Amino acid sequence: TAVGLYRMAARAWPEAGEAQFNLGRALRLQGRAAEGVEALGRAIELDPRNAAAHWQLGKALQELGVQTEAIGHFRQALAVAPQLAGVHHDLAVSLWAGDATSEAIVELREAVRLAPRWPEAGSRLALLLAVTAAGQPAAVEEAITIARHSAELTDWHDPLALEALAGTYAAAGRFDDAVSAQSRALDAALQTKDERLA
């Protein structure tokens, strides 16, 4: 397996940061985040400015629910590579989990600015704007605009983009539109076998 090969490489070259990084990332991608943390931490010890290692370690910690430490590593990744939209997005997820919604919105806006055709970032931004926009009609309308754009980027086939659109409509009190978008989200989930919504 890939993990086995990377583990052999990490043992053969323990001072090679790339070998440690590859092992840690492979473990995380296999759902073994706790094991990946050790190798990714070792990669960072070998190269403290390795943005990719900080990002992957942040993702592993995020998956383990250790949001404060994850935030620290995302910030260190951005200090080296501020152009990485994915890091801004993942930082926002951890900030949102910790109820730092204003900061999460800032990070999601930056992710969307850097990757304007990335529907996941747009959908998440739209939903966060909607849930924090009580009594702010302009903010709700902005959320709807962003959510519609994200759904359009997926040709109206992505369940989560459609669910975000439903959420923004609901926040605006447009309940018929919300029900319609939610119905489309469920249909899309069934068609794509996306168990997150189906």
FENRA-V993749 format. One record per helix or strand. SS is the DSSP state (helix for helix, strand for strand). FROM is the first residue (numbers start at 1). LEN is the number of residues. If there is no record, write none. Layout:
ss:SS from:FROM len:LEN
ss:SS from:FROM len:LEN
This chain:
ss:helix from:2 len:11
ss:helix from:17 len:13
ss:helix from:33 len:14
ss:helix from:51 len:13
ss:helix from:67 len:14
ss:helix from:85 len:13
ss:helix from:101 len:14
ss:helix from:119 len:13
ss:helix from:137 len:17
ss:helix from:159 len:13
ss:helix from:175 len:18
